[in-house]
């Protein structure tokens, strides 16, 4: 149990250090071309530049493409225009995030659904933890995003390089409150494997019991 608790603390600290980084005000002020158009939601300019042969997947200094910038800015129309022009919807920026995971972390359900519609794969491996958008959303208790990802075909039982699934993260990195309860319920109802333990052999149910998360315990103990 001590090993499991230490792993959790290390993961939380690592997550703080490796979190997504949206473009800064300085970076935004320096943007030109497609990056600026994506930030501002300027669909007309995106289409004009695309038509003139501009590189749709050009990168800023952090490896962000215009599609990443559109996701951080929550500009749905810009993202659609970029995708329709042929932008790579599965590109990863320097911190190994795609549009879908950026939208999932931002708790932006509409952009999550749009990204999947536009070809962003929900099974894409993202982040330095070799996770998925579903794991990121479950960790944060973004229940509606979790439901959209499940509906889009996200893998329920992917295990990241910490040894955790989306269900495990919803328990061990959640607060046991309504958002994480709803997240656990969505995952369980979709068929997530409740028996996948962490590297210490502790199951999501055992973690929930140890934390006194009674509502989550009840969901995990319910008949299949």
C-alpha positions in Angstrom: 0.0 0.0 0.0 2.9 2.4 0.8 4.3 1.7 -2.7 0.9 2.5 -4.3 0.5 5.8 -2.3 4.1 6.8 -3.3 3.3 6.2 -6.9 0.2 8.4 -6.7 2.1 11.2 -5.1 4.9 11.0 -7.7 2.3 10.9 -10.5 0.5 14.0 -9.2 3.8 15.9 -9.0 4.8 14.7 -12.4 1.5 15.8 -13.8 2.0 19.2 -12.4 5.3 19.5 -14.2 4.1 18.0 -17.5 0.7 19.7 -17.8 -0.5 21.0 -21.1 0.7 24.5 -21.9 -1.6 26.8 -23.8 0.0 29.6 -26.0 1.1 32.5 -23.8 0.0 36.0 -24.4 3.5 36.7 -25.8 3.3 33.8 -28.2 -0.2 34.8 -29.3 1.0 38.3 -30.0 3.7 37.0 -32.2 1.5 34.6 -34.2 1.2 35.1 -37.9 -0.6 33.3 -40.8 -2.5 30.2 -39.9 -1.6 30.3 -36.2 -3.0 33.7 -35.8 -6.1 32.8 -37.9 -6.7 29.7 -35.7 -6.3 31.7 -32.5 -8.8 34.4 -33.7 -11.2 31.9 -35.4 -10.7 33.6 -38.7 -12.1 31.0 -41.1 -11.9 33.1 -44.2 -8.1 33.6 -43.7 -7.6 29.9 -43.0 -9.4 29.0 -46.3 -7.4 31.7 -48.2 -4.1 30.6 -46.9 -4.9 26.9 -47.4 -5.9 27.6 -51.0 -2.6 29.4 -51.6 -0.6 26.3 -50.4 0.3 27.3 -46.9 1.6 24.5 -44.6 -1.4 23.5 -42.6 0.7 21.7 -40.0 3.3 24.4 -39.5 4.6 24.5 -35.9 5.2 27.2 -33.3 8.2 27.0 -30.9 6.3 24.5 -28.7 5.4 22.3 -31.6 1.8 23.4 -31.8 0.1 23.3 -35.2 -2.7 25.7 -36.0 -5.2 22.9 -35.1 -3.7 22.7 -31.6 -4.0 26.5 -31.3 -7.7 26.3 -32.4 -8.3 23.7 -29.7 -6.6 25.7 -27.0 -8.7 28.8 -28.1 -11.9 26.7 -28.3 -12.5 27.9 -31.9 -14.6 25.1 -33.4 -15.1 26.8 -36.8 -11.4 27.3 -37.2 -10.7 23.7 -36.3 -13.3 22.5 -38.9 -11.8 24.8 -41.6 -8.3 23.4 -40.9 -9.5 19.8 -41.0 -11.5 20.3 -44.2 -8.4 21.9 -45.8 -6.4 18.8 -44.9 -4.7 19.6 -41.6 -3.4 16.6 -39.6 -6.0 16.0 -36.9 -3.7 13.5 -35.1 -0.6 15.7 -34.8 1.1 15.8 -31.4 2.7 18.9 -30.0 5.9 18.9 -28.0 4.2 17.8 -24.8 2.7 14.9 -26.7 -0.9 16.2 -26.8 -3.4 16.1 -29.7 -6.4 18.3 -30.3 -8.7 15.7 -28.6 -6.8 15.5 -25.4 -6.5 19.3 -25.3 -10.2 19.6 -25.6 -10.8 16.8 -23.0 -8.6 18.5 -20.4 -10.3 21.8 -21.1 -13.7 20.2 -20.4 -14.9 21.2 -23.9 -17.4 18.4 -24.8 -18.5 20.0 -28.1 -14.9 20.3 -29.3 -14.3 16.7 -28.2 -17.2 15.5 -30.4 -16.1 17.7 -33.3 -12.5 16.5 -33.1 -13.6 12.9 -33.4 -16.0 13.8 -36.2 -13.1 15.4 -38.0 -10.9 12.3 -37.7 -9.0 12.7 -34.4 -8.5 9.2 -33.2 -9.9 8.6 -29.7 -7.4 5.7 -29.3 -4.4 7.9 -29.9 -1.6 7.5 -27.3 -0.9 10.9 -25.8 1.1 12.6 -23.0 4.4 11.6 -21.5 2.4 9.0 -19.6 1.4 7.1 -22.8 -2.2 7.7 -21.9 -5.4 8.7 -23.8 -7.8 11.5 -23.9 -10.2 9.3 -21.9 -7.7 8.8 -19.1 -7.0 12.6 -19.0 -10.7 13.4 -18.8 -11.4 10.7 -16.2 -8.6 11.9 -14.0 -10.2 15.4 -14.0 -13.8 14.2 -13.5 -15.0 15.6 -16.8 -18.0 13.3 -16.9 -19.7 14.7 -20.1 -16.4 14.6 -21.9 -15.9 11.0 -20.8 -19.3 10.1 -22.1 -18.6 11.7 -25.5 -15.3 9.9 -25.7 -16.9 6.6 -24.9 -19.5 7.2 -27.5 -16.7 8.0 -30.0 -15.0 4.7 -29.4 -12.3 5.5 -26.9 -10.6 2.4 -25.5 -12.0 1.8 -22.0 -9.2 -0.2 -20.5 -6.0 1.3 -21.9 -3.2 1.1 -19.3 -0.8 4.0 -19.2 2.9 3.8 -18.2 1.9 4.5 -14.6 -0.1 1.2 -14.7 -3.4 3.0 -14.5 -6.6 2.9 -16.5 -9.2 5.7 -16.9 -11.2 4.0 -14.1 -8.2 3.8 -11.8 -7.4 7.5 -12.4 -10.9 8.6 -11.7 -10.6 6.9 -8.3 -7.0 7.5 -7.2 -6.7 11.0 -8.6 -10.3 12.1 -8.1 -11.9 13.6 -5.0 -14.8 11.3 -4.7 -17.2 14.1 -5.4 -20.2 14.3 -7.9 -18.0 14.8 -11.0 -15.8 11.8 -10.3 -18.8 9.7 -9.2 -20.5 10.5 -12.6 -17.3 9.7 -14.4 -16.9 6.3 -12.7 -20.6 5.5 -13.4 -20.1 6.3 -17.1 -17.0 4.1 -17.3 -18.6 1.2 -15.5 -21.9 1.4 -17.4 -19.8 1.3 -20.6 -18.1 -1.9 -19.5 -14.8 -0.7 -18.2 -12.9 -3.6 -16.5 -13.2 -3.1 -12.7 -10.7 -5.8 -12.0 -7.6 -4.2 -13.5 -5.3 -3.4 -10.5 -2.5 -1.0 -10.2 1.2 -2.2 -10.0 0.8 -2.7 -6.3 -2.1 -5.1 -7.0 -4.7 -2.7 -5.6 -8.0 -2.5 -7.5 -10.1 0.6 -8.1 -12.7 -0.8 -5.5 -10.0 -1.2 -2.9 -8.7 2.4 -3.5 -12.2 3.7 -3.2 -12.9 1.8 0.0 -9.6 3.1 1.5 -10.6 6.7 0.7 -14.2 6.4 2.0 -15.7 7.1 -1.4 -18.9 5.4 -0.6 -20.8 6.3 -3.8 -18.0 5.1 -6.0 -17.7 1.9 -3.9 -21.4 1.2 -4.5 -21.0 1.7 -8.3 -18.0 -0.6 -8.4 -19.7 -3.3 -6.3 -22.9 -3.2 -8.3 -23.9 -6.4 -10.2 -22.6 -6.5 -13.7 
